[in-house]
Amino acid sequence: MTYSRIIGTGSYLPEKVLTNADLEKLVDTNEDWIYSRTGIRQRRIAADDEFTCDLAERAALNAIASAGILNNQIDLILVATTTADQVFPSTACLLQHRLGIAGPPAFDVQAVCAGFLFAMDVADKFIKTGSAKCALVVGAETFSRIIDWSDRRTCVLFGDGAGAVVLKADNEPGILSTHLHCDGKYKNLLCVPVGVSKNFNQIKAGTAFTTMQGREVFRWAVTAMSDIVDETLNANGMNRDDIDWLVPHQANIRIINAVGKRAGIPPEKVVVTIDRHGNTSAASVPLAFDEAVRDGRIQSGHHVLLEGFGGGFTWGSAMVKM
């Protein structure tokens, strides 16, 4: 049987750092209020001439270098993003051209903060069915472009960045299982309520911004992300002690801590980057994953549980053996 295995990781963060002190000058907030409620001290913001595909390209090149492969060995490109450069072509198609690859399928996946897990699932199935042998999966966002910087409920949370992995066909299991869920009845709790087909005048007016009902999102995120830990463990016949690392979506430190506590996973096994990255949506999980791989925490043979939760609601997980 053919499996998919992660052979390389990469990430990229824009140079501009926006601290909590900087936000104090924009909205009625302060360092203590932001940090105590979110765990965030700073986030990165893309430059005016820096776009989602630019971030994706840098992360992708780092992942390809880490994998030790040539660009033309990649036969599938998936980009998880909510902030595509343009309506079409897809960001994945633009990235494919940047990488000098022509021919293989390349397309975007939109599941907001869970997008990277959805894209991983798709790539895993392509490889398991023999439709691809080497896949590049990227989560990339310029989320700052859909934030109202006068709304302290949202502007303190989000940042920009990109993370990527390279998956390759292998005889030994790498991605052990993936689990995806959606429930559209919660669509209004976390969303950008405009688009090309709906309320387009708001886009033209420059008011296409993220809206969020924080308490409801918090409660649902903790429940969904805790439950999917059990679902993933049960699917693999594993228990909590078998998890070497939990890499959760970096949305809010209180959500991360609550999920770890409910799931019975000690804090020292949870990868946390939210203090420096903020919530980077689809880039969140691969950014944290790459950091833990590169600093030596995640090593060969480790079992790593990746999980994410986003607007829709969407949520998903992947159990990975390194």
C-alpha positions as CSV (number, residue, x, y, z in Angstrom):
1,M,0.0,0.0,0.0
2,T,1.1,3.5,-0.7
3,Y,1.2,6.2,2.0
4,S,2.2,9.8,2.1
5,R,5.0,11.0,4.3
6,I,6.2,14.5,5.2
7,I,9.7,14.9,3.9
8,G,10.2,18.7,4.3
9,T,8.8,21.7,6.0
10,G,9.1,25.5,5.6
11,S,7.7,28.8,6.6
12,Y,7.9,32.5,6.1
13,L,6.9,35.6,8.1
14,P,6.9,39.2,6.8
15,E,9.5,41.5,8.2
16,K,7.1,44.1,9.7
17,V,6.3,43.4,13.4
18,L,3.2,44.9,14.9
19,T,3.4,44.8,18.7
20,N,0.6,45.3,21.2
21,A,2.2,48.7,22.0
22,D,1.7,49.6,18.4
23,L,-2.0,48.7,18.6
24,E,-2.4,50.9,21.7
25,K,-2.0,53.8,19.2
26,L,-4.8,52.5,16.9
27,V,-7.6,51.3,19.2
28,D,-8.7,51.5,22.9
29,T,-6.6,48.7,24.2
30,N,-3.4,47.9,26.0
31,E,-0.6,45.3,26.3
32,D,-2.0,43.7,29.4
33,W,-5.6,43.4,28.1
34,I,-4.4,41.8,24.8
35,Y,-1.9,39.4,26.3
36,S,-4.1,38.3,29.2
37,R,-7.0,37.5,26.8
38,T,-5.2,36.1,23.8
39,G,-1.6,35.3,24.7
40,I,-0.4,37.5,21.8
41,R,2.5,40.0,22.1
42,Q,3.1,40.6,18.5
43,R,2.1,39.6,14.9
44,R,3.7,40.1,11.5
45,I,2.1,42.2,8.8
46,A,2.7,42.0,5.1
47,A,4.2,45.0,3.3
48,D,2.0,47.0,1.0
49,D,3.6,45.4,-2.0
50,E,3.7,41.9,-0.5
51,F,0.9,39.5,-1.3
52,T,-0.3,36.0,-0.4
53,C,1.5,34.3,-3.3
54,D,4.8,36.1,-2.2
55,L,4.5,34.6,1.3
56,A,3.5,31.2,-0.1
57,E,6.5,31.2,-2.5
58,R,9.0,31.8,0.3
59,A,7.6,29.1,2.5
60,A,7.4,26.7,-0.4
61,L,11.0,27.2,-1.3
62,N,12.1,26.6,2.3
63,A,10.0,23.4,2.4
64,I,11.4,22.2,-1.0
65,A,15.0,22.9,0.2
66,S,14.3,21.0,3.4
67,A,12.9,18.0,1.4
68,G,16.0,18.0,-0.7
69,I,14.1,17.7,-4.0
70,L,13.9,19.6,-7.2
71,N,10.9,21.8,-8.1
72,N,10.0,19.7,-11.1
73,Q,9.5,16.6,-8.9
74,I,6.4,18.2,-7.5
75,D,3.2,16.9,-9.2
76,L,0.5,18.5,-7.1
77,I,0.3,21.9,-5.5
78,L,-2.4,22.9,-3.0
79,V,-2.6,26.3,-1.3
80,A,-4.9,26.8,1.7
81,T,-5.9,30.5,1.9
82,T,-8.8,32.8,2.6
83,T,-6.9,35.8,1.1
84,A,-6.1,34.9,-2.4
85,D,-4.2,37.4,-4.5
86,Q,-7.1,37.6,-7.0
87,V,-10.4,36.0,-7.9
88,F,-8.7,33.9,-10.4
89,P,-6.3,32.3,-11.3
90,S,-5.9,30.5,-8.0
91,T,-3.0,31.3,-5.8
92,A,-1.8,27.8,-6.3
93,C,-1.7,28.3,-10.0
94,L,0.3,31.6,-9.5
95,L,2.7,29.8,-7.2
96,Q,3.1,26.9,-9.7
97,H,4.3,29.5,-12.3
98,R,6.7,31.1,-9.7
99,L,8.2,27.7,-9.1
100,G,8.8,27.0,-12.8
101,I,6.4,24.0,-12.9
102,A,3.9,23.4,-15.6
103,G,1.3,20.7,-16.1
104,P,0.5,19.1,-12.7
105,P,-2.8,20.1,-10.9
106,A,-2.6,23.2,-8.7
107,F,-5.6,24.6,-6.9
108,D,-6.7,26.5,-3.7
109,V,-8.5,25.1,-0.7
110,Q,-10.7,27.4,1.3
111,A,-11.6,26.3,4.8
112,V,-10.2,29.4,6.7
113,C,-8.2,28.5,9.8
114,A,-8.7,24.7,9.2
115,G,-7.7,25.1,5.5
116,F,-4.2,23.6,5.9
117,L,-5.7,20.4,7.4
118,F,-8.2,20.2,4.6
119,A,-5.5,20.6,2.0
120,M,-3.3,17.9,3.7
121,D,-6.3,15.5,3.5
122,V,-6.7,16.2,-0.2
123,A,-3.0,15.7,-0.9
124,D,-2.8,12.5,1.2
125,K,-5.7,11.0,-0.8
126,F,-4.1,12.0,-4.1
127,I,-0.9,10.2,-3.1
128,K,-2.6,7.1,-1.6
129,T,-4.6,6.6,-4.8
130,G,-1.6,7.0,-7.0
131,S,-2.7,10.3,-8.6
132,A,0.4,12.1,-7.3
133,K,3.8,11.1,-6.0
134,C,5.1,14.4,-4.5
135,A,2.8,17.1,-3.2
136,L,3.4,20.6,-2.0
137,V,0.9,21.8,0.5
138,V,1.0,25.5,1.6
139,G,-1.1,27.5,4.1
140,A,-0.6,31.2,3.3
141,E,-2.5,34.4,4.4
142,T,-2.4,38.1,4.3
143,F,-5.3,38.3,6.8
144,S,-4.4,41.8,7.7
145,R,-6.1,42.9,4.4
146,I,-9.6,41.8,5.8
147,I,-9.3,43.3,9.2
148,D,-11.0,46.4,10.5
149,W,-8.1,48.1,12.4
150,S,-10.6,50.1,14.4
151,D,-12.3,47.0,15.8
152,R,-10.4,45.8,18.9
153,R,-12.3,42.5,19.0
154,T,-10.5,41.3,15.8
155,C,-7.5,43.6,15.0
156,V,-5.5,42.3,18.0
157,L,-5.8,38.7,16.9
158,F,-4.6,38.3,13.4
159,G,-1.4,38.4,11.5
160,D,0.2,37.3,8.2
161,G,2.5,34.4,7.3
162,A,2.9,31.2,5.4
163,G,3.9,27.6,6.1
164,A,4.4,24.6,3.9
165,V,5.1,20.9,3.8
166,V,6.2,18.5,1.1
167,L,4.5,15.1,1.0
168,K,6.0,12.1,-0.8
169,A,4.7,8.6,-1.6
170,D,6.2,6.0,0.7
171,N,5.8,2.4,1.7
172,E,5.7,3.3,5.3
173,P,2.8,5.2,7.0
174,G,3.4,8.9,7.5
175,I,0.0,10.5,7.6
176,L,-1.9,7.9,9.7
177,S,-5.3,9.5,9.4
178,T,-7.1,12.8,8.7
179,H,-10.5,13.9,10.0
180,L,-12.5,16.8,8.6
181,H,-15.8,18.5,9.7
182,C,-18.0,21.4,8.8
183,D,-21.2,22.9,10.1
184,G,-22.6,25.9,8.2
185,K,-25.3,26.8,10.6
186,Y,-22.7,28.7,12.6
187,K,-21.7,30.8,9.5
188,N,-22.5,34.2,11.1
189,L,-20.4,33.7,14.2
190,L,-17.1,34.1,12.4
191,C,-17.1,35.4,8.8
192,V,-16.4,38.1,6.2
193,P,-20.1,38.7,5.2
194,V,-19.3,40.0,1.7
195,G,-18.0,38.6,-1.6
196,V,-18.0,38.8,-5.3
197,S,-21.5,37.5,-5.6
198,K,-23.0,39.0,-2.4
199,N,-22.7,42.6,-1.1
200,F,-20.0,43.4,-3.6
201,N,-20.5,47.1,-3.0
202,Q,-18.8,46.7,0.4
203,I,-15.7,45.3,-1.3
204,K,-15.7,48.3,-3.6
205,A,-16.0,50.6,-0.6
206,G,-13.1,48.8,1.1
207,T,-15.2,47.5,4.0
208,A,-14.9,43.7,3.5
209,F,-13.8,42.9,7.1
210,T,-13.8,39.9,9.4
211,T,-16.6,39.9,12.0
212,M,-16.6,37.6,15.1
213,Q,-18.8,36.8,18.0
214,G,-15.9,35.9,20.3
215,R,-17.6,34.1,23.2
216,E,-19.6,31.7,21.0
217,V,-16.5,31.0,18.8
218,F,-14.4,30.3,21.9
219,R,-16.9,27.8,23.3
220,W,-17.4,26.0,20.1
221,A,-13.7,25.9,19.3
222,V,-12.8,24.3,22.6
223,T,-15.4,21.7,22.2
224,A,-14.7,20.8,18.6
225,M,-10.9,20.7,19.0
226,S,-11.1,18.6,22.2
227,D,-13.5,16.1,20.6
228,I,-11.4,15.7,17.5
229,V,-8.4,14.7,19.6
230,D,-10.5,11.7,20.9
231,E,-11.8,11.0,17.3
232,T,-8.2,10.9,16.0
233,L,-6.9,8.8,18.8
234,N,-9.7,6.3,18.5
235,A,-9.3,6.0,14.7
236,N,-5.6,5.0,15.3
237,G,-6.1,2.8,18.4
238,M,-3.9,5.2,20.3
239,N,-4.1,6.9,23.7
240,R,-3.0,10.3,24.9
241,D,0.4,9.1,26.0
242,D,1.1,8.1,22.4
243,I,1.0,11.8,21.3
244,D,4.5,13.3,21.3
245,W,3.4,16.7,20.2
246,L,0.1,18.5,19.7
247,V,0.2,21.3,17.1
248,P,-3.0,23.2,17.4
249,H,-4.4,26.2,15.5
250,Q,-2.9,29.3,17.1
251,A,-6.1,31.2,17.7
252,N,-6.1,32.1,21.3
253,I,-3.9,30.9,24.2
254,R,-6.9,30.3,26.3
255,I,-8.4,28.0,23.6
256,I,-5.1,26.1,23.3
257,N,-4.8,25.7,27.1
258,A,-8.4,24.6,27.4
259,V,-8.1,22.0,24.6
260,G,-4.9,20.6,26.1
261,K,-6.5,20.3,29.5
262,R,-9.7,18.7,28.3
263,A,-7.7,16.3,26.1
264,G,-5.3,15.4,28.9
265,I,-2.2,16.6,27.0
266,P,0.4,18.3,29.2
267,P,1.5,21.8,28.2
268,E,5.1,20.7,27.6
269,K,3.8,18.6,24.7
270,V,1.9,21.5,23.0
271,V,3.6,23.7,20.4
272,V,2.7,27.4,21.0
273,T,3.7,30.2,18.7
274,I,0.7,32.5,19.1
275,D,2.7,35.0,21.3
276,R,4.9,35.9,18.3
277,H,2.7,35.1,15.3
278,G,-0.9,35.9,16.3
279,N,-3.6,34.0,14.4
280,T,-2.4,33.5,10.9
281,S,-5.5,31.5,9.8
282,A,-4.5,28.7,7.3
283,A,-0.8,29.4,7.9
284,S,-1.1,28.9,11.6
285,V,-0.6,25.1,11.9
286,P,2.2,24.8,9.3
287,L,4.1,27.8,10.8
288,A,4.0,26.2,14.3
289,F,4.8,22.8,12.8
290,D,7.8,24.0,10.9
291,E,9.2,25.9,13.9
292,A,9.0,22.8,16.1
293,V,10.7,20.7,13.4
294,R,13.5,23.1,12.8
295,D,14.3,23.7,16.5
296,G,14.5,19.9,17.1
297,R,11.5,19.3,19.2
298,I,9.7,17.2,16.6
299,Q,12.0,14.4,15.6
300,S,11.9,11.2,13.4
301,G,9.5,8.6,14.9
302,H,7.4,11.1,16.8
303,H,3.6,11.1,16.6
304,V,2.3,14.6,16.0
305,L,-1.4,15.6,16.1
306,L,-2.2,18.6,14.0
307,E,-5.6,20.3,14.5
308,G,-7.4,23.4,13.3
309,F,-10.7,25.2,13.7
310,G,-12.1,28.0,11.5
311,G,-15.0,30.0,10.3
312,G,-17.8,28.0,8.7
313,F,-17.5,26.4,11.1
314,T,-14.7,24.1,9.8
315,W,-12.5,21.9,11.9
316,G,-10.0,19.1,11.2
317,S,-7.0,17.1,12.3
318,A,-4.2,14.9,11.1
319,M,-2.2,12.3,12.9
320,V,1.3,12.2,11.5
321,K,4.2,9.9,12.2
322,M,7.5,11.6,11.4
